[in-house]
């Protein structure tokens, strides 16, 4: 089992007793203190720390609220259980008769063993080893969540960029509204330092503001086309400062 664990975890334990404890479910232990429950408690905190540290370093343009949303999406029972099942970690668990006879383990059990393994690696090899394991398993989920967060909030993306690179923050100006009260449409544009960007129509003000923010991102050269995926990919590619400054300079030169 030790060799198999090393293969799937990408880590070889110096103290194999730690691995054994991490894989011992309470149903198979003489007492709960001999199970992996305490390791689960520690592993949960290590997981949160490693993910937060990575988000802080990887996404310097994101505000605290956006970082929190990504962390909440990633550091969850669902994701931990999914990872545990993908590497068949739950099959290595030491289970009592009541649990081993079930056709499928609860997601909470699968998530818990993933967290207990994180703690065991930390206790055996330190934070560097634990960080390497967590990020190897978590990076695809982190970047998926980050991309989703960007795609859903262009106002937030524009606000973060303006705060770092432009003279003033964006403001949203209601230009027009049409239709009866129960079915109004609104036209909104973004203004930055007195300069207006292309307006957008939508059936809700917030939706019109989001589209107007995307229009501004396109005009600034951050997006080559009005595509959510392109906005996100350019942010992650580290091209923001060059594109924003060039796009803003071109607008100023144009008058």
C-alpha positions as CSV (number, residue, x, y, z in Angstrom):
1,X,0.0,0.0,0.0
2,X,2.9,2.4,0.8
3,X,4.2,2.1,-2.8
4,X,0.7,2.6,-4.2
5,X,0.2,5.7,-2.0
6,X,3.5,7.2,-3.1
7,X,2.5,6.7,-6.7
8,X,-0.9,8.4,-6.5
9,X,0.1,11.1,-4.0
10,X,3.5,12.0,-5.6
11,X,4.9,11.9,-2.1
12,X,6.8,9.2,-0.1
13,X,6.3,9.3,3.6
14,X,9.3,9.1,6.0
15,X,7.0,8.2,8.9
16,X,4.5,5.7,7.5
17,X,2.5,5.8,10.7
18,X,1.3,9.2,9.6
19,X,-0.1,7.8,6.4
20,X,-1.8,5.0,8.2
21,X,-3.5,7.4,10.6
22,X,-4.6,9.6,7.7
23,X,-6.3,6.6,6.1
24,X,-8.0,5.4,9.3
25,X,-11.7,6.2,9.4
26,X,-13.4,6.5,12.8
27,X,-15.5,3.4,12.0
28,X,-12.4,1.2,12.0
29,X,-10.5,2.8,15.0
30,X,-10.6,1.7,18.6
31,X,-11.3,5.3,19.5
32,X,-11.9,8.5,17.6
33,X,-8.6,9.9,18.8
34,X,-6.9,7.1,16.8
35,X,-8.8,8.0,13.6
36,X,-8.0,10.6,11.0
37,X,-10.5,13.2,12.4
38,X,-7.8,15.3,14.1
39,X,-5.8,15.3,10.9
40,X,-8.9,16.3,8.9
41,X,-9.1,19.4,11.2
42,X,-5.5,20.3,10.6
43,X,-5.6,19.6,6.9
44,X,-8.6,21.8,6.4
45,X,-6.7,24.8,7.7
46,X,-3.6,24.0,5.7
47,X,-5.7,23.6,2.5
48,X,-7.3,27.0,3.1
49,X,-3.9,28.7,3.8
50,X,-2.2,27.3,0.7
51,X,-5.1,28.2,-1.6
52,X,-5.3,31.8,-0.2
53,X,-1.6,32.2,-0.5
54,X,-1.7,31.1,-4.1
55,X,-4.6,33.3,-5.0
56,X,-3.0,36.3,-3.3
57,X,0.2,35.8,-5.3
58,X,-1.3,34.7,-8.6
59,X,-4.1,37.3,-9.0
60,X,-2.7,40.7,-7.8
61,X,-5.5,42.6,-9.6
62,X,-8.3,40.9,-7.7
63,X,-10.0,42.5,-4.7
64,X,-10.7,40.7,-1.4
65,X,-14.3,39.9,-2.3
66,X,-13.3,38.2,-5.6
67,X,-10.5,36.2,-3.9
68,X,-13.0,35.1,-1.3
69,X,-15.5,33.9,-4.0
70,X,-12.8,31.8,-5.7
71,X,-11.6,30.3,-2.4
72,X,-15.1,29.4,-1.4
73,X,-15.7,27.7,-4.7
74,X,-12.4,25.7,-4.4
75,X,-12.0,24.9,-0.7
76,X,-15.3,23.0,-0.6
77,X,-16.5,19.5,0.3
78,X,-17.5,19.0,-3.3
79,X,-14.1,19.7,-4.8
80,X,-12.2,17.8,-2.1
81,X,-14.4,14.8,-2.6
82,X,-14.0,15.0,-6.3
83,X,-10.2,15.0,-6.1
84,X,-10.3,12.2,-3.6
85,X,-12.4,10.1,-5.9
86,X,-10.4,11.0,-9.0
87,X,-7.2,9.6,-7.5
88,X,-9.1,6.7,-5.8
89,X,-8.0,7.8,-2.4
90,X,-11.1,6.6,-0.7
91,X,-10.3,3.0,-1.8
92,X,-7.3,3.1,0.4
93,X,-9.3,4.0,3.5
94,X,-9.4,1.7,6.5
95,X,-13.2,1.3,7.1
96,X,-15.2,-0.5,9.7
97,X,-17.8,-3.1,8.6
98,X,-20.7,-0.6,8.7
99,X,-19.0,1.7,6.3
100,X,-17.2,-0.8,4.0
101,X,-20.5,-2.5,3.2
102,X,-22.0,0.6,1.5
103,X,-22.2,0.7,-2.3
104,X,-20.7,4.2,-2.2
105,X,-19.1,6.3,0.4
106,X,-20.6,9.7,1.4
107,X,-18.9,12.7,-0.2
108,X,-18.1,13.9,3.3
109,X,-15.9,10.9,3.9
110,X,-14.1,11.3,0.6
111,X,-13.5,14.9,1.3
112,X,-12.2,14.2,4.8
113,X,-9.6,11.7,3.8
114,X,-8.2,14.2,1.3
115,X,-7.8,16.8,4.0
116,X,-6.3,14.3,6.4
117,X,-3.7,13.3,3.7
118,X,-2.8,17.0,3.4
119,X,-2.2,17.1,7.2
120,X,-0.1,13.9,7.1
121,X,2.1,15.3,4.4
122,X,2.5,18.5,6.3
123,X,3.5,16.7,9.5
124,X,5.9,14.4,7.6
125,X,7.5,16.9,5.2
126,X,6.6,20.4,6.2
127,X,4.6,23.2,4.5
128,X,6.7,23.0,1.3
129,X,5.6,19.4,0.7
130,X,2.0,20.1,1.7
131,X,1.9,23.1,-0.6
132,X,3.2,21.2,-3.6
133,X,0.7,18.4,-3.1
134,X,-2.3,20.8,-2.6
135,X,-1.4,22.9,-5.7
136,X,-0.8,19.9,-7.9
137,X,-4.3,18.7,-7.1
138,X,-6.1,22.1,-6.9
139,X,-4.7,24.3,-9.6
140,X,-7.1,23.2,-12.3
141,X,-10.0,24.0,-10.0
142,X,-8.6,27.3,-8.9
143,X,-8.1,28.6,-12.5
144,X,-11.6,27.3,-13.5
145,X,-13.1,29.2,-10.6
146,X,-11.1,32.3,-11.3
147,X,-12.1,32.3,-15.0
148,X,-15.7,31.9,-14.0
149,X,-15.5,34.8,-11.6
150,X,-14.0,37.1,-14.3
151,X,-16.6,36.1,-16.9
152,X,-19.5,36.9,-14.6
153,X,-18.3,40.4,-13.5
154,X,-16.8,42.7,-16.1
155,X,-17.5,45.7,-13.8
156,X,-15.2,44.2,-11.2
157,X,-12.4,43.6,-13.8
158,X,-12.7,47.2,-15.1
159,X,-12.7,48.6,-11.6
160,X,-9.5,46.7,-10.7
161,X,-7.8,47.8,-13.8
162,X,-8.8,51.5,-13.4
163,X,-7.6,51.6,-9.8
164,X,-4.1,50.4,-10.9
165,X,-3.6,52.0,-14.3
166,X,-6.1,54.8,-15.1
167,X,-6.5,58.4,-13.9
168,X,-9.9,57.8,-12.2
169,X,-12.4,55.0,-11.4
170,X,-15.1,54.2,-14.0
171,X,-18.6,55.7,-13.6
172,X,-21.8,54.4,-15.2
173,X,-24.0,56.9,-16.9
174,X,-27.7,56.2,-17.8
175,X,-28.1,57.7,-21.2
176,X,-31.7,56.6,-22.1
177,X,-34.5,54.3,-21.2
178,X,-37.4,53.0,-23.2
179,X,-40.6,50.9,-22.9
180,X,-43.3,50.5,-20.3
181,X,-42.5,50.1,-16.6
182,X,-42.8,46.3,-16.7
183,X,-40.5,45.9,-19.6
184,X,-38.0,48.8,-19.7
185,X,-34.7,48.8,-21.6
186,X,-31.8,50.9,-20.4
187,X,-28.8,52.4,-22.3
188,X,-25.7,52.8,-20.2
189,X,-22.1,53.9,-21.0
190,X,-18.9,53.9,-19.0
191,X,-17.0,57.2,-18.4
192,X,-13.4,57.4,-17.2
193,X,-11.8,60.7,-16.6
194,X,-14.4,62.4,-18.7
195,X,-14.0,60.0,-21.6
196,X,-17.0,57.9,-22.7
197,X,-16.9,54.4,-24.1
198,X,-19.5,52.6,-26.2
199,X,-22.9,52.3,-24.7
200,X,-25.0,49.1,-24.2
201,X,-28.7,48.4,-24.0
202,X,-30.2,45.7,-21.7
203,X,-33.5,45.0,-19.9
204,X,-31.9,45.7,-16.5
205,X,-29.5,48.5,-15.5
206,X,-27.0,46.1,-13.9
207,X,-26.9,44.0,-17.1
208,X,-26.4,47.1,-19.2
209,X,-23.6,48.2,-16.9
210,X,-21.9,44.8,-17.3
211,X,-22.1,45.0,-21.1
212,X,-20.9,48.6,-21.0
213,X,-17.9,47.6,-18.9
214,X,-17.1,44.9,-21.4
215,X,-17.3,47.5,-24.2
216,X,-14.8,49.6,-22.4
217,X,-12.5,46.7,-21.9
218,X,-12.6,46.1,-25.6
219,X,-12.0,49.7,-26.5
220,X,-9.0,49.9,-24.2
221,X,-7.5,47.0,-26.1
222,X,-7.7,44.5,-23.2
223,X,-10.0,42.3,-25.2
224,X,-9.4,41.9,-28.9
225,X,-13.1,41.1,-29.3
226,X,-16.0,41.3,-27.0
227,X,-15.4,37.8,-25.7
228,X,-15.4,36.8,-22.0
229,X,-12.7,34.2,-22.6
230,X,-10.3,36.6,-24.2
231,X,-10.7,39.1,-21.4
232,X,-9.8,36.4,-18.8
233,X,-6.9,34.9,-20.8
234,X,-5.3,38.3,-21.3
235,X,-5.5,39.1,-17.6
236,X,-3.9,35.8,-16.7
237,X,-1.2,36.3,-19.4
238,X,0.1,39.4,-17.6
239,X,-0.6,41.7,-20.5
240,X,-2.8,44.1,-18.6
241,X,-0.5,47.1,-17.9
242,X,0.9,47.2,-21.5
243,X,-2.5,47.0,-23.1
244,X,-4.2,49.5,-20.8
245,X,-1.6,52.1,-21.1
246,X,-1.4,51.8,-24.9
247,X,-5.1,51.8,-25.3
248,X,-5.6,54.8,-23.0
249,X,-2.7,56.7,-24.7
250,X,-4.4,56.1,-28.1
251,X,-7.7,57.5,-26.8
252,X,-6.0,60.6,-25.4
253,X,-4.1,61.2,-28.6
254,X,-7.4,60.9,-30.6
255,X,-8.8,63.7,-28.6
